[in-house]
Amino acid sequence: MNTRERSYQVIGDYLQFKELECGSSSNSVAAYRRDIAEFMRLFKISSDWNIPHRAVNEYISRLNGLGRKPTSIARKISALRNLYKYLHEKEIVHDNPFEFARVPKISRYHPDYLAIEEMAKILKQPGPKDRNGIRDTAILELLYGTGMRISELINLKISAIYDEIGFIKVLGKGNKERLVPYGRYASRAVDQYLSEVRENVKYIAQSDILFLSNRKKKLSRVGAWKIIRKYAVKADISKAVTPHTFRHSFATHMIEGGADLRTVQELLGHTSITTTQIYTQVDKDYLLSMHREYHPRERNFKRREKK
């Protein structure tokens, strides 16, 4: 086995470890593979994985020079820190040069989401009678009704739908399952899709996968993205609408409607409530209006102003 083959063997073993023992999703493993491959190209790593600590700063400088965003750099540093921890435990390297690497500060972002009226316009777009329209209505209603990730939707199984109790079983990141209510609009749309469209193509290899493409294959992420973009354009929504826009909109509208943070955390499948807290920042005007309407001092101020 030559040096290049040994390096690929090390990477393969590590990625298998992440997937099988750490429960990382296939998307996460693919991202780790890309980040490690880029690092190897930049530092011309073959058989020797040992690098000086100063090389870490050089690596970060190179990423900045390539115009990578702080979130991307932070992710890459995290991926390499975990890789070198594994290599150190396997005694392939002397130490972990990324252990104390300083990642760039990441400002908290304001997630893009749709107003309730904009979402309603998109949901009205699919044709109610043709096969694709019936399927696409079910897709849109489920995304908005549950806040699930697009990867969770395209892998959703018919057997995971518990219509009698109004819940679906979602397989999330790290192969973690959660039960999520999906609402009456989504339930009705899914029932119509199952009875009028999906029933006709049940005898296929992927017989339990809910959403299929026109080729009777599991719907791809790109295919789902195109469906969403198509109806956003038809609804004259100028914003960039993606599957994650539906997820952000779901969380935002739930919190604006009065749902507590822990509930939304559970529905979204967030491991940490810190991740969910971004949605408490989304609508300052709404928070201001609620404060002025319900705080006793504000109500008293309003009465005094009227006199």
C-alpha positions as CSV (number, residue, x, y, z in Angstrom):
1,M,0.0,0.0,0.0
2,N,1.5,3.3,-1.1
3,T,1.4,6.6,0.9
4,R,-1.6,7.9,-0.9
5,E,-3.6,4.7,-0.3
6,R,-2.6,4.8,3.4
7,S,-3.9,8.3,3.7
8,Y,-7.2,7.4,2.1
9,Q,-7.5,4.4,4.4
10,V,-7.0,6.7,7.4
11,I,-9.8,9.0,6.2
12,G,-12.1,6.1,5.4
13,D,-11.6,4.6,8.8
14,Y,-12.3,8.0,10.5
15,L,-15.4,8.7,8.5
16,Q,-16.7,5.2,9.2
17,F,-16.1,5.9,12.9
18,K,-18.1,9.1,12.7
19,E,-21.0,7.4,10.9
20,L,-21.2,4.2,12.9
21,E,-20.0,5.0,16.3
22,C,-20.8,8.8,16.6
23,G,-24.1,8.6,14.7
24,S,-23.2,11.3,12.2
25,S,-25.6,11.7,9.3
26,S,-24.6,11.0,5.7
27,N,-24.7,14.7,4.9
28,S,-22.4,15.5,7.8
29,V,-20.0,12.7,6.8
30,A,-19.9,14.1,3.2
31,A,-19.1,17.5,4.6
32,Y,-16.3,16.1,6.8
33,R,-14.9,14.3,3.7
34,R,-14.8,17.6,1.7
35,D,-13.2,19.6,4.5
36,I,-10.5,17.0,5.1
37,A,-9.8,16.6,1.4
38,E,-9.4,20.4,1.1
39,F,-7.0,20.5,4.1
40,M,-4.9,17.7,2.6
41,R,-4.6,19.6,-0.7
42,L,-3.6,22.8,0.9
43,F,-0.9,21.2,3.0
44,K,0.1,18.4,0.6
45,I,-0.5,15.7,3.2
46,S,0.3,12.2,2.1
47,S,1.4,9.7,4.8
48,D,2.5,12.0,7.6
49,W,-0.4,13.8,9.3
50,N,1.9,15.7,11.8
51,I,1.9,19.4,11.2
52,P,3.4,22.2,13.3
53,H,1.0,24.3,15.4
54,R,1.8,27.4,13.4
55,A,0.3,25.7,10.4
56,V,-3.1,26.0,11.9
57,N,-3.0,29.8,11.7
58,E,-1.6,29.6,8.2
59,Y,-4.6,27.3,7.3
60,I,-7.1,29.9,8.7
61,S,-5.3,32.7,6.8
62,R,-5.6,30.7,3.6
63,L,-9.3,30.1,4.2
64,N,-9.8,33.9,4.8
65,G,-7.8,34.5,1.6
66,L,-10.2,32.2,-0.3
67,G,-13.1,34.3,0.9
68,R,-14.6,31.6,3.1
69,K,-17.3,32.8,5.5
70,P,-16.7,32.7,9.3
71,T,-19.4,30.0,9.7
72,S,-17.6,27.8,7.0
73,I,-14.2,28.4,8.7
74,A,-15.6,27.5,12.1
75,R,-17.1,24.3,10.7
76,K,-13.8,23.3,9.0
77,I,-11.8,23.9,12.2
78,S,-14.3,21.8,14.2
79,A,-14.0,19.0,11.7
80,L,-10.2,19.0,11.8
81,R,-10.1,19.3,15.6
82,N,-12.2,16.1,15.8
83,L,-10.1,14.4,13.1
84,Y,-6.8,15.1,14.9
85,K,-8.3,14.0,18.2
86,Y,-9.1,10.7,16.5
87,L,-5.6,10.5,15.0
88,H,-4.0,11.2,18.3
89,E,-6.0,8.5,20.0
90,K,-4.9,6.1,17.3
91,E,-1.3,7.3,17.9
92,I,-1.0,8.4,14.2
93,V,0.0,11.9,15.3
94,H,2.0,13.3,18.3
95,D,-0.6,15.8,19.3
96,N,-3.7,17.7,18.2
97,P,-2.6,21.1,16.7
98,F,-6.3,22.1,16.3
99,E,-7.1,21.6,20.0
100,F,-6.8,25.3,20.9
101,A,-7.3,26.8,17.5
102,R,-9.2,30.1,17.7
103,V,-12.3,30.1,15.4
104,P,-13.6,33.4,14.0
105,K,-16.5,35.1,15.8
106,I,-19.8,34.3,14.3
107,S,-22.5,36.9,14.6
108,R,-26.0,35.6,15.4
109,Y,-28.0,35.7,12.3
110,H,-31.6,36.7,11.5
111,P,-33.1,33.7,9.8
112,D,-35.0,34.4,6.6
113,Y,-38.6,33.5,6.9
114,L,-41.9,34.3,5.1
115,A,-44.8,36.3,6.4
116,I,-47.9,34.2,7.1
117,E,-49.6,35.8,4.1
118,E,-46.6,34.9,1.8
119,M,-46.6,31.4,3.0
120,A,-50.4,31.1,2.3
121,K,-49.8,32.3,-1.2
122,I,-47.2,29.6,-1.9
123,L,-49.4,26.9,-0.4
124,K,-52.2,27.8,-2.9
125,Q,-50.1,27.4,-6.0
126,P,-50.0,23.7,-6.8
127,G,-52.8,22.4,-9.0
128,P,-55.4,20.6,-7.0
129,K,-56.2,17.9,-9.7
130,D,-53.0,16.7,-11.4
131,R,-50.7,14.1,-9.9
132,N,-47.7,16.5,-9.4
133,G,-50.0,19.2,-7.9
134,I,-51.4,16.7,-5.3
135,R,-47.9,15.5,-4.4
136,D,-46.5,19.0,-4.2
137,T,-49.3,20.2,-2.0
138,A,-48.5,17.4,0.4
139,I,-44.8,18.3,0.4
140,L,-45.4,22.0,1.0
141,E,-48.0,21.4,3.7
142,L,-45.8,18.9,5.5
143,L,-42.8,21.2,5.4
144,Y,-44.7,24.1,6.8
145,G,-46.8,22.0,9.2
146,T,-43.9,20.3,10.9
147,G,-40.8,22.4,10.3
148,M,-38.9,19.3,9.3
149,R,-35.6,19.4,7.4
150,I,-35.7,18.6,3.7
151,S,-33.5,15.6,4.3
152,E,-36.1,14.4,6.8
153,L,-38.9,14.9,4.3
154,I,-37.3,13.1,1.4
155,N,-36.5,10.1,3.6
156,L,-40.0,10.0,5.2
157,K,-41.7,6.6,5.1
158,I,-45.3,5.8,4.7
159,S,-45.1,3.5,7.8
160,A,-43.9,6.6,9.8
161,I,-47.3,8.3,9.4
162,Y,-49.6,7.7,12.4
163,D,-52.8,9.3,11.0
164,E,-55.0,8.0,13.8
165,I,-53.1,10.2,16.4
166,G,-52.0,13.0,14.0
167,F,-48.3,12.4,14.4
168,I,-45.4,11.4,12.1
169,K,-42.1,9.8,13.1
170,V,-39.2,11.8,11.8
171,L,-35.7,10.5,11.6
172,G,-33.4,13.5,12.3
173,K,-29.7,14.2,12.6
174,G,-27.6,11.5,14.1
175,N,-30.4,9.0,13.4
176,K,-32.5,10.4,16.3
177,E,-36.2,9.8,16.0
178,R,-38.9,12.2,17.2
179,L,-42.7,12.3,17.0
180,V,-44.1,15.5,15.4
181,P,-47.7,16.5,15.0
182,Y,-48.4,17.5,11.4
183,G,-51.7,19.3,11.5
184,R,-55.0,18.9,9.7
185,Y,-54.2,20.7,6.4
186,A,-51.1,18.5,6.0
187,S,-53.0,15.4,7.1
188,R,-55.6,16.0,4.4
189,A,-53.0,16.7,1.7
190,V,-51.0,13.6,2.6
191,D,-54.2,11.4,2.6
192,Q,-55.2,12.7,-0.8
193,Y,-51.7,12.0,-2.1
194,L,-51.6,8.5,-0.7
195,S,-55.0,7.5,-2.0
196,E,-55.0,9.2,-5.5
197,V,-51.3,9.2,-6.5
198,R,-49.0,7.1,-4.3
199,E,-51.3,4.0,-4.2
200,N,-50.8,3.6,-8.0
201,V,-47.0,3.2,-7.7
202,K,-46.7,1.1,-4.5
203,Y,-45.1,-1.9,-6.1
204,I,-41.6,-0.6,-6.5
205,A,-38.2,-1.2,-4.8
206,Q,-38.6,1.8,-2.5
207,S,-42.1,0.9,-1.6
208,D,-42.2,2.6,1.8
209,I,-40.7,5.9,0.8
210,L,-43.5,8.5,0.8
211,F,-42.5,11.0,-1.8
212,L,-41.4,9.9,-5.3
213,S,-40.2,11.7,-8.4
214,N,-41.9,11.3,-11.7
215,R,-39.4,8.5,-12.4
216,K,-40.8,6.6,-9.4
217,K,-37.6,7.1,-7.5
218,K,-37.1,8.7,-4.1
219,L,-37.3,12.4,-4.5
220,S,-33.9,14.1,-4.3
221,R,-32.9,17.2,-2.3
222,V,-32.4,19.1,-5.6
223,G,-35.8,17.9,-6.8
224,A,-37.5,19.1,-3.7
225,W,-35.7,22.4,-3.8
226,K,-36.9,22.9,-7.4
227,I,-40.5,22.2,-6.4
228,I,-40.4,24.8,-3.7
229,R,-38.7,27.4,-5.9
230,K,-41.2,26.8,-8.6
231,Y,-44.2,27.7,-6.4
232,A,-42.5,30.6,-4.8
233,V,-42.0,32.1,-8.3
234,K,-45.6,31.4,-9.2
235,A,-46.7,33.2,-6.0
236,D,-44.6,36.3,-7.0
237,I,-42.4,36.0,-3.8
238,S,-39.3,38.0,-4.5
239,K,-37.3,36.5,-1.6
240,A,-35.0,33.6,-2.1
241,V,-37.2,30.7,-0.8
242,T,-35.5,27.4,0.1
243,P,-36.7,24.3,2.0
244,H,-35.0,25.9,5.1
245,T,-37.1,29.0,4.6
246,F,-40.1,26.8,5.4
247,R,-38.4,25.5,8.6
248,H,-37.6,29.0,9.7
249,S,-41.1,30.2,8.9
250,F,-42.6,27.4,10.9
251,A,-40.5,28.2,14.0
252,T,-41.1,31.9,13.7
253,H,-44.8,31.6,13.3
254,M,-45.1,29.2,16.2
255,I,-43.2,31.5,18.6
256,E,-45.1,34.6,17.4
257,G,-48.3,32.6,18.0
258,G,-47.3,32.0,21.6
259,A,-45.5,28.6,21.6
260,D,-42.7,28.4,24.2
261,L,-39.1,27.8,23.2
262,R,-38.9,24.3,24.6
263,T,-41.8,23.2,22.5
264,V,-40.3,24.6,19.3
265,Q,-37.0,23.0,20.3
266,E,-38.7,19.6,20.5
267,L,-40.6,20.0,17.2
268,L,-37.5,21.1,15.3
269,G,-35.3,18.3,16.8
270,H,-32.7,20.7,18.1
271,T,-30.2,19.1,20.6
272,S,-29.6,22.5,22.3
273,I,-32.1,25.2,23.1
274,T,-29.4,27.7,22.2
275,T,-30.0,26.8,18.5
276,T,-33.7,27.4,18.9
277,Q,-33.1,30.8,20.5
278,I,-32.3,32.5,17.2
279,Y,-36.1,32.6,16.6
280,T,-36.6,34.8,19.6
281,Q,-34.8,37.6,17.7
282,V,-36.9,37.4,14.5
283,D,-39.5,40.1,14.9
284,K,-38.6,43.1,17.0
285,D,-41.8,45.0,16.0
286,Y,-43.9,42.1,17.1
287,L,-42.1,41.9,20.5
288,L,-42.5,45.7,20.9
289,S,-46.2,45.6,20.2
290,M,-46.7,42.7,22.7
291,H,-44.7,44.5,25.4
292,R,-46.8,47.7,24.9
293,E,-50.1,45.8,24.9
294,Y,-49.5,43.5,27.9
295,H,-47.0,45.2,30.3
296,P,-49.0,46.9,33.1
297,R,-46.8,50.0,33.0
298,E,-47.2,50.3,29.3
299,R,-51.0,50.0,29.5
300,N,-51.1,52.7,32.2
301,F,-48.9,54.9,30.0
302,K,-51.3,54.5,27.1
303,R,-54.3,55.5,29.3
304,R,-52.5,58.6,30.6
305,E,-51.6,59.7,27.1
306,K,-55.2,59.5,26.0
307,K,-56.3,61.9,28.8
